[in-house]
Protein backbone atom coordinates (compact mmCIF):
# COMPACT_ATOMS: atom_id res chain seq x y z
CA UNK A 1 0.00 0.00 0.00
CA UNK A 2 1.24 3.49 -0.85
CA UNK A 3 -0.88 5.22 1.80
CA UNK A 4 -2.41 3.74 4.92
CA UNK A 5 -4.85 5.79 7.00
CA UNK A 6 -5.63 4.54 10.50
CA UNK A 7 -8.27 5.97 12.85
CA UNK A 8 -7.91 9.47 11.43
CA UNK A 9 -9.89 12.30 13.03
CA UNK A 10 -9.82 15.93 11.91
CA UNK A 11 -11.26 19.08 13.47
CA UNK A 12 -11.69 22.75 12.68
CA UNK A 13 -11.66 24.19 16.18
CA UNK A 14 -14.26 22.19 18.14
CA UNK A 15 -16.04 21.00 15.00
CA UNK A 16 -15.13 17.44 14.09
CA UNK A 17 -15.16 17.01 10.32
CA UNK A 18 -13.60 13.57 9.79
CA UNK A 19 -14.12 10.67 12.20
CA UNK A 20 -12.20 7.40 12.60
CA UNK A 21 -11.22 6.91 8.97
CA UNK A 22 -9.46 3.65 8.07
CA UNK A 23 -8.52 3.57 4.39
CA UNK A 24 -5.77 2.17 2.17
CA UNK A 25 -4.58 3.65 -1.11
CA UNK A 26 -2.86 1.32 -3.57
CA UNK A 27 0.26 2.40 -5.43
CA UNK A 28 -0.11 3.54 -9.06
CA UNK A 29 -3.89 3.52 -8.95
CA UNK A 30 -6.71 6.07 -8.83
CA UNK A 31 -8.81 6.23 -5.67
CA UNK A 32 -11.96 8.38 -5.86
CA UNK A 33 -13.57 9.88 -2.76
CA UNK A 34 -17.28 10.56 -3.17
CA UNK A 35 -20.06 11.79 -0.90
CA UNK A 36 -22.46 14.69 -0.39
CA UNK A 37 -21.23 18.26 0.07
CA UNK A 38 -19.80 18.89 3.52
CA UNK A 39 -19.09 15.24 4.30
CA UNK A 40 -15.34 15.73 4.82
CA UNK A 41 -13.95 14.70 1.41
CA UNK A 42 -11.70 17.72 0.91
CA UNK A 43 -10.59 17.71 4.54
CA UNK A 44 -9.56 14.06 4.28
CA UNK A 45 -7.49 14.73 1.16
CA UNK A 46 -5.88 17.83 2.68
CA UNK A 47 -4.75 15.70 5.60
CA UNK A 48 -2.73 13.50 3.25
CA UNK A 49 -0.12 16.21 2.66
CA UNK A 50 -0.74 18.11 5.90
CA UNK A 51 -2.45 21.05 4.19
CA UNK A 52 -5.27 20.73 6.73
CA UNK A 53 -3.09 21.98 9.57
CA UNK A 54 -2.39 25.27 7.75
CA UNK A 55 -5.93 26.37 8.65
CA UNK A 56 -6.03 28.17 12.03
CA UNK A 57 -7.28 25.95 14.90
CA UNK A 58 -7.35 22.89 12.63
CA UNK A 59 -5.86 19.70 14.08
CA UNK A 60 -5.83 15.96 13.52
CA UNK A 61 -5.08 12.74 15.33
CA UNK A 62 -4.66 9.19 14.15
CA UNK A 63 -2.07 7.91 11.73
CA UNK A 64 -1.27 8.35 8.05
CA UNK A 65 1.58 6.24 6.66
CA UNK A 66 3.27 6.97 3.34
CA UNK A 67 5.39 3.99 2.30
CA UNK A 68 5.11 2.84 5.90
CA UNK A 69 6.43 6.12 7.36
CA UNK A 70 4.34 8.41 9.59
CA UNK A 71 3.77 11.65 7.65
CA UNK A 72 3.29 13.62 10.87
CA UNK A 73 6.95 12.94 11.71
CA UNK A 74 8.14 14.22 8.33
CA UNK A 75 9.04 17.79 7.39
CA UNK A 76 5.81 19.17 5.81
CA UNK A 77 7.66 20.98 3.00
CA UNK A 78 9.43 17.77 1.99
CA UNK A 79 6.16 15.85 2.30
CA UNK A 80 4.37 18.26 -0.07
CA UNK A 81 7.07 17.68 -2.67
CA UNK A 82 6.26 13.95 -2.45
CA UNK A 83 2.48 14.51 -2.32
CA UNK A 84 1.38 17.19 -4.79
CA UNK A 85 -2.05 18.81 -4.88
CA UNK A 86 -4.35 20.07 -7.64
CA UNK A 87 -7.12 22.37 -6.43
CA UNK A 88 -10.72 22.85 -7.50
CA UNK A 89 -10.08 26.08 -9.40
CA UNK A 90 -7.00 26.45 -11.60
CA UNK A 91 -4.53 28.70 -9.80
CA UNK A 92 -1.60 29.59 -12.08
CA UNK A 93 0.68 32.26 -10.62
CA UNK A 94 -0.63 35.42 -12.34
CA UNK A 95 2.68 37.28 -12.68
CA UNK A 96 4.59 34.32 -14.14
CA UNK A 97 4.94 32.97 -17.65
CA UNK A 98 3.73 29.50 -18.58
CA UNK A 99 7.28 28.10 -18.31
CA UNK A 100 7.97 29.84 -14.99
CA UNK A 101 4.68 28.56 -13.58
CA UNK A 102 5.79 24.99 -14.25
CA UNK A 103 9.24 25.39 -12.68
CA UNK A 104 8.25 27.59 -9.74
CA UNK A 105 8.66 24.76 -7.24
CA UNK A 106 12.08 23.78 -8.56
CA UNK A 107 13.33 27.37 -8.39
CA UNK A 108 11.95 27.69 -4.87
CA UNK A 109 13.99 24.61 -3.96
CA UNK A 110 17.16 26.21 -5.32
CA UNK A 111 17.45 24.99 -8.91
CA UNK A 112 19.06 27.75 -11.02
CA UNK A 113 20.38 25.82 -14.05
CA UNK A 114 18.49 27.36 -16.98
CA UNK A 115 18.95 24.28 -19.17
CA UNK A 116 17.62 22.01 -16.42
CA UNK A 117 14.62 24.27 -15.83
CA UNK A 118 13.78 24.32 -19.54
CA UNK A 119 14.09 20.53 -19.74
CA UNK A 120 11.79 20.00 -16.74
CA UNK A 121 9.26 22.50 -18.09
CA UNK A 122 9.08 20.63 -21.39
CA UNK A 123 8.90 17.18 -19.77
CA UNK A 124 6.21 18.26 -17.30
CA UNK A 125 4.09 19.99 -19.95
CA UNK A 126 4.31 16.87 -22.11
CA UNK A 127 3.23 14.67 -19.19
CA UNK A 128 0.32 17.04 -18.60
CA UNK A 129 -0.68 16.77 -22.29
CA UNK A 130 -0.19 20.52 -22.76
CA UNK A 131 3.16 20.88 -24.56
CA UNK A 132 1.83 20.90 -28.13
CA UNK A 133 -0.66 23.64 -27.26
CA UNK A 134 1.78 26.00 -25.51
CA UNK A 135 5.28 25.32 -26.89
CA UNK A 136 5.15 28.51 -29.00
CA UNK A 137 3.83 30.59 -26.07
CA UNK A 138 6.04 29.59 -23.11
CA UNK A 139 6.85 33.19 -22.21
CA UNK A 140 3.24 34.36 -22.17
CA UNK A 141 1.24 34.61 -18.95
CA UNK A 142 -0.34 31.46 -17.57
CA UNK A 143 -3.57 33.45 -17.38
CA UNK A 144 -3.64 33.66 -21.19
CA UNK A 145 -4.71 29.99 -21.29
CA UNK A 146 -8.26 28.63 -21.21
CA UNK A 147 -9.63 27.20 -17.95
CA UNK A 148 -8.92 23.63 -18.98
CA UNK A 149 -5.40 24.52 -20.10
CA UNK A 150 -4.78 26.37 -16.83
CA UNK A 151 -5.76 23.26 -14.88
CA UNK A 152 -3.36 21.13 -16.93
CA UNK A 153 -0.71 23.81 -16.34
CA UNK A 154 -1.26 23.39 -12.60
CA UNK A 155 -0.91 19.62 -13.04
CA UNK A 156 2.37 20.20 -14.92
CA UNK A 157 3.54 22.43 -12.06
CA UNK A 158 2.80 19.66 -9.56
CA UNK A 159 4.59 17.07 -11.73
CA UNK A 160 7.72 19.23 -12.10
CA UNK A 161 8.95 18.46 -8.57
CA UNK A 162 8.60 14.72 -9.30
CA UNK A 163 5.98 13.74 -6.70
CA UNK A 164 4.94 10.19 -5.86
CA UNK A 165 1.28 11.01 -5.11
CA UNK A 166 -1.14 13.47 -6.73
CA UNK A 167 -4.14 14.72 -4.77
CA UNK A 168 -6.91 16.21 -6.90
CA UNK A 169 -9.70 18.10 -5.15
CA UNK A 170 -12.60 18.28 -7.65
CA UNK A 171 -10.19 19.22 -10.45
CA UNK A 172 -12.90 19.37 -13.13
CA UNK A 173 -15.71 21.17 -11.29
CA UNK A 174 -14.86 24.52 -12.94
CA UNK A 175 -14.26 23.06 -16.41
CA UNK A 176 -16.43 22.54 -19.50
CA UNK A 177 -17.16 18.98 -20.73
CA UNK A 178 -14.37 18.96 -23.35
CA UNK A 179 -11.75 20.15 -20.86
CA UNK A 180 -13.08 17.64 -18.31
CA UNK A 181 -12.59 14.81 -20.81
CA UNK A 182 -8.99 15.94 -21.44
CA UNK A 183 -8.22 15.93 -17.71
CA UNK A 184 -9.84 12.50 -17.29
CA UNK A 185 -7.72 11.11 -20.15
CA UNK A 186 -4.69 12.61 -18.46
CA UNK A 187 -5.56 10.91 -15.16
CA UNK A 188 -5.62 7.54 -16.95
CA UNK A 189 -2.15 8.20 -18.35
CA UNK A 190 -0.66 9.53 -15.12
CA UNK A 191 -1.65 6.55 -12.98
CA UNK A 192 1.01 4.50 -14.75
CA UNK A 193 3.58 6.52 -12.82
CA UNK A 194 1.75 8.18 -9.92
CA UNK A 195 -0.65 7.27 -7.14
CA UNK A 196 -3.74 9.49 -7.52
CA UNK A 197 -6.48 10.38 -5.03
CA UNK A 198 -9.35 12.38 -6.52
CA UNK A 199 -12.27 14.04 -4.74
CA UNK A 200 -15.25 14.32 -7.04
CA UNK A 201 -18.93 15.20 -6.63
CA UNK A 202 -19.54 13.54 -10.00
CA UNK A 203 -20.24 9.84 -9.59
CA UNK A 204 -20.01 9.21 -13.31
CA UNK A 205 -16.53 10.68 -13.23
CA UNK A 206 -15.57 8.47 -10.29
CA UNK A 207 -16.81 5.44 -12.22
CA UNK A 208 -14.85 6.48 -15.33
CA UNK A 209 -11.46 7.33 -13.84
CA UNK A 210 -10.98 5.37 -10.61
CA UNK A 211 -9.86 1.87 -9.69
CA UNK A 212 -11.14 2.21 -6.09
CA UNK A 213 -13.86 4.36 -4.57
CA UNK A 214 -14.47 5.46 -0.98
CA UNK A 215 -17.89 6.79 0.07
CA UNK A 216 -17.92 9.33 2.91
CA UNK A 217 -21.04 10.46 4.76
CA UNK A 218 -21.10 12.97 7.63
CA UNK A 219 -17.36 12.59 8.17
CA UNK A 220 -17.39 8.81 8.34
CA UNK A 221 -16.15 6.28 5.80
CA UNK A 222 -19.25 4.23 5.02
CA UNK A 223 -17.67 1.89 2.48
CA UNK A 224 -14.73 1.54 0.14
CA UNK A 225 -13.54 -1.01 -2.38
CA UNK A 226 -13.03 -1.61 -6.08
CA UNK A 227 -15.03 0.93 -8.06
CA UNK A 228 -16.90 -1.64 -10.12
CA UNK A 229 -17.97 -3.53 -7.02
CA UNK A 230 -19.01 -0.45 -5.07
CA UNK A 231 -21.15 0.94 -7.90
CA UNK A 232 -22.80 -2.32 -8.94
CA UNK A 233 -23.05 -4.16 -5.63
CA UNK A 234 -22.65 -1.82 -2.64
CA UNK A 235 -22.59 -3.51 0.76
CA UNK A 236 -24.17 -0.61 2.67
CA UNK A 237 -27.68 0.74 2.14
CA UNK A 238 -26.45 4.33 2.55
CA UNK A 239 -24.02 3.79 -0.32
CA UNK A 240 -26.77 2.38 -2.51
CA UNK A 241 -29.10 5.26 -1.62
CA UNK A 242 -26.43 7.84 -2.50
CA UNK A 243 -25.43 6.19 -5.76
CA UNK A 244 -29.04 5.83 -6.89
CA UNK A 245 -29.82 9.44 -6.03
CA UNK A 246 -32.14 8.87 -3.08
CA UNK A 247 -30.19 11.45 -1.10
CA UNK A 248 -27.17 13.73 -1.44
C-alpha positions in Angstrom: 0.0 0.0 0.0 1.2 3.5 -0.9 -0.9 5.2 1.8 -2.4 3.7 4.9 -4.9 5.8 7.0 -5.6 4.5 10.5 -8.3 6.0 12.8 -7.9 9.5 11.4 -9.9 12.3 13.0 -9.8 15.9 11.9 -11.3 19.1 13.5 -11.7 22.8 12.7 -11.7 24.2 16.2 -14.3 22.2 18.1 -16.0 21.0 15.0 -15.1 17.4 14.1 -15.2 17.0 10.3 -13.6 13.6 9.8 -14.1 10.7 12.2 -12.2 7.4 12.6 -11.2 6.9 9.0 -9.5 3.7 8.1 -8.5 3.6 4.4 -5.8 2.2 2.2 -4.6 3.7 -1.1 -2.9 1.3 -3.6 0.3 2.4 -5.4 -0.1 3.5 -9.1 -3.9 3.5 -9.0 -6.7 6.1 -8.8 -8.8 6.2 -5.7 -12.0 8.4 -5.9 -13.6 9.9 -2.8 -17.3 10.6 -3.2 -20.1 11.8 -0.9 -22.5 14.7 -0.4 -21.2 18.3 0.1 -19.8 18.9 3.5 -19.1 15.2 4.3 -15.3 15.7 4.8 -14.0 14.7 1.4 -11.7 17.7 0.9 -10.6 17.7 4.5 -9.6 14.1 4.3 -7.5 14.7 1.2 -5.9 17.8 2.7 -4.7 15.7 5.6 -2.7 13.5 3.2 -0.1 16.2 2.7 -0.7 18.1 5.9 -2.5 21.0 4.2 -5.3 20.7 6.7 -3.1 22.0 9.6 -2.4 25.3 7.7 -5.9 26.4 8.6 -6.0 28.2 12.0 -7.3 25.9 14.9 -7.4 22.9 12.6 -5.9 19.7 14.1 -5.8 16.0 13.5 -5.1 12.7 15.3 -4.7 9.2 14.2 -2.1 7.9 11.7 -1.3 8.3 8.0 1.6 6.2 6.7 3.3 7.0 3.3 5.4 4.0 2.3 5.1 2.8 5.9 6.4 6.1 7.4 4.3 8.4 9.6 3.8 11.7 7.6 3.3 13.6 10.9 7.0 12.9 11.7 8.1 14.2 8.3 9.0 17.8 7.4 5.8 19.2 5.8 7.7 21.0 3.0 9.4 17.8 2.0 6.2 15.9 2.3 4.4 18.3 -0.1 7.1 17.7 -2.7 6.3 14.0 -2.5 2.5 14.5 -2.3 1.4 17.2 -4.8 -2.1 18.8 -4.9 -4.3 20.1 -7.6 -7.1 22.4 -6.4 -10.7 22.9 -7.5 -10.1 26.1 -9.4 -7.0 26.4 -11.6 -4.5 28.7 -9.8 -1.6 29.6 -12.1 0.7 32.3 -10.6 -0.6 35.4 -12.3 2.7 37.3 -12.7 4.6 34.3 -14.1 4.9 33.0 -17.7 3.7 29.5 -18.6 7.3 28.1 -18.3 8.0 29.8 -15.0 4.7 28.6 -13.6 5.8 25.0 -14.3 9.2 25.4 -12.7 8.2 27.6 -9.7 8.7 24.8 -7.2 12.1 23.8 -8.6 13.3 27.4 -8.4 11.9 27.7 -4.9 14.0 24.6 -4.0 17.2 26.2 -5.3 17.5 25.0 -8.9 19.1 27.7 -11.0 20.4 25.8 -14.0 18.5 27.4 -17.0 19.0 24.3 -19.2 17.6 22.0 -16.4 14.6 24.3 -15.8 13.8 24.3 -19.5 14.1 20.5 -19.7 11.8 20.0 -16.7 9.3 22.5 -18.1 9.1 20.6 -21.4 8.9 17.2 -19.8 6.2 18.3 -17.3 4.1 20.0 -20.0 4.3 16.9 -22.1 3.2 14.7 -19.2 0.3 17.0 -18.6 -0.7 16.8 -22.3 -0.2 20.5 -22.8 3.2 20.9 -24.6 1.8 20.9 -28.1 -0.7 23.6 -27.3 1.8 26.0 -25.5 5.3 25.3 -26.9 5.2 28.5 -29.0 3.8 30.6 -26.1 6.0 29.6 -23.1 6.9 33.2 -22.2 3.2 34.4 -22.2 1.2 34.6 -19.0 -0.3 31.5 -17.6 -3.6 33.5 -17.4 -3.6 33.7 -21.2 -4.7 30.0 -21.3 -8.3 28.6 -21.2 -9.6 27.2 -18.0 -8.9 23.6 -19.0 -5.4 24.5 -20.1 -4.8 26.4 -16.8 -5.8 23.3 -14.9 -3.4 21.1 -16.9 -0.7 23.8 -16.3 -1.3 23.4 -12.6 -0.9 19.6 -13.0 2.4 20.2 -14.9 3.5 22.4 -12.1 2.8 19.7 -9.6 4.6 17.1 -11.7 7.7 19.2 -12.1 8.9 18.5 -8.6 8.6 14.7 -9.3 6.0 13.7 -6.7 4.9 10.2 -5.9 1.3 11.0 -5.1 -1.1 13.5 -6.7 -4.1 14.7 -4.8 -6.9 16.2 -6.9 -9.7 18.1 -5.2 -12.6 18.3 -7.6 -10.2 19.2 -10.5 -12.9 19.4 -13.1 -15.7 21.2 -11.3 -14.9 24.5 -12.9 -14.3 23.1 -16.4 -16.4 22.5 -19.5 -17.2 19.0 -20.7 -14.4 19.0 -23.4 -11.7 20.1 -20.9 -13.1 17.6 -18.3 -12.6 14.8 -20.8 -9.0 15.9 -21.4 -8.2 15.9 -17.7 -9.8 12.5 -17.3 -7.7 11.1 -20.2 -4.7 12.6 -18.5 -5.6 10.9 -15.2 -5.6 7.5 -16.9 -2.1 8.2 -18.4 -0.7 9.5 -15.1 -1.7 6.6 -13.0 1.0 4.5 -14.8 3.6 6.5 -12.8 1.8 8.2 -9.9 -0.7 7.3 -7.1 -3.7 9.5 -7.5 -6.5 10.4 -5.0 -9.3 12.4 -6.5 -12.3 14.0 -4.7 -15.3 14.3 -7.0 -18.9 15.2 -6.6 -19.5 13.5 -10.0 -20.2 9.8 -9.6 -20.0 9.2 -13.3 -16.5 10.7 -13.2 -15.6 8.5 -10.3 -16.8 5.4 -12.2 -14.8 6.5 -15.3 -11.5 7.3 -13.8 -11.0 5.4 -10.6 -9.9 1.9 -9.7 -11.1 2.2 -6.1 -13.9 4.4 -4.6 -14.5 5.5 -1.0 -17.9 6.8 0.1 -17.9 9.3 2.9 -21.0 10.5 4.8 -21.1 13.0 7.6 -17.4 12.6 8.2 -17.4 8.8 8.3 -16.2 6.3 5.8 -19.2 4.2 5.0 -17.7 1.9 2.5 -14.7 1.5 0.1 -13.5 -1.0 -2.4 -13.0 -1.6 -6.1 -15.0 0.9 -8.1 -16.9 -1.6 -10.1 -18.0 -3.5 -7.0 -19.0 -0.4 -5.1 -21.2 0.9 -7.9 -22.8 -2.3 -8.9 -23.0 -4.2 -5.6 -22.7 -1.8 -2.6 -22.6 -3.5 0.8 -24.2 -0.6 2.7 -27.7 0.7 2.1 -26.5 4.3 2.6 -24.0 3.8 -0.3 -26.8 2.4 -2.5 -29.1 5.3 -1.6 -26.4 7.8 -2.5 -25.4 6.2 -5.8 -29.0 5.8 -6.9 -29.8 9.4 -6.0 -32.1 8.9 -3.1 -30.2 11.4 -1.1 -27.2 13.7 -1.4 
